């Protein structure tokens, strides 16, 4: 849904999804992205955000296709991921960085 810089991400998912089930058990996770041979893989902490004020702030109109109840739909759940370290591969060079 949104990013703050290159290592903080906000994602939306259904309250009953496997992601939410897993996060209730273990909050450490990863996010990766790839672009024409270059990639960044992040490891960090993911948290379930259920605060109604934040859910409304993060709401985007296209989400109505997945959550017909809008920003207050009980199935609309946010995940906030904050990367703690990164493996970066750009132009054939690797780097491992603590964020």
C-alpha positions in Angstrom: 0.0 0.0 0.0 2.8 2.4 0.9 6.5 2.6 1.7 8.5 4.9 3.8 11.9 5.0 2.2 13.3 1.7 0.9 12.9 -0.5 4.0 9.6 0.3 5.7 6.5 -1.2 3.9 2.7 -1.1 4.6 0.7 -4.0 3.2 -2.9 -4.9 3.4 -4.3 -8.4 3.6 -7.4 -10.3 4.8 -7.7 -10.9 8.6 -8.0 -14.6 7.9 -5.0 -14.9 5.6 -2.1 -17.3 6.2 0.1 -14.2 6.6 -1.8 -13.0 9.6 -1.9 -16.5 11.1 1.9 -16.7 10.7 2.6 -13.3 12.1 0.6 -14.1 15.3 3.2 -16.9 15.8 6.4 -15.4 14.5 6.9 -11.7 13.6 10.2 -12.0 11.9 10.0 -12.0 8.1 11.3 -10.8 4.8 10.5 -8.7 1.8 12.3 -8.7 -1.5 12.2 -6.9 -4.8 13.8 -7.5 -8.1 14.3 -5.2 -11.1 16.0 -6.4 -14.3 18.7 -8.5 -12.6 19.2 -6.2 -9.5 17.6 -7.2 -6.2 17.2 -6.2 -2.6 16.2 -8.8 0.1 15.2 -7.4 3.5 14.9 -9.2 6.8 13.1 -7.6 9.6 10.1 -7.3 11.9 6.5 -7.4 10.7 3.6 -6.4 12.9 -0.2 -6.6 12.5 -1.7 -3.1 12.7 -5.4 -3.0 13.7 -5.7 0.6 14.8 -8.7 2.1 13.0 -7.2 5.5 12.6 -4.1 4.1 10.8 -6.3 1.7 8.7 -8.3 4.8 7.5 -5.1 6.8 6.8 -3.7 3.9 4.7 -6.9 3.2 2.9 -6.7 3.5 -0.9 -9.9 3.4 -3.1 -8.7 0.4 -5.2 -8.8 -1.7 -2.0 -12.6 -1.6 -2.2 -12.3 -4.5 -4.7 -10.9 -6.7 -1.9 -12.6 -5.2 1.2 -16.2 -4.1 0.2 -16.8 -2.7 3.7 -14.2 0.0 3.1 -11.6 1.2 5.6 -13.7 -0.2 8.5 -14.1 -3.6 6.9 -13.2 -6.1 9.7 -11.2 -8.2 7.2 -9.0 -5.3 6.1 -5.8 -5.8 8.1 -2.5 -3.9 7.8 1.0 -5.3 8.1 3.9 -2.9 8.8 7.3 -4.3 7.9 10.5 -2.7 9.0 13.7 -4.0 7.5 16.7 -4.6 9.9 19.2 -5.8 7.4 19.5 -6.1 3.7 21.2 -8.2 1.0 21.7 -6.0 -2.0 22.7 -7.2 -5.5 23.2 -4.4 -8.0 25.2 -4.5 -11.2 26.9 -7.8 -10.2 28.0 -6.6 -6.7 26.7 -8.0 -3.4 26.5 -6.1 -0.2 25.1 -7.1 3.2 24.1 -4.1 5.3 22.6 -3.6 8.7 19.9 -0.9 8.5 
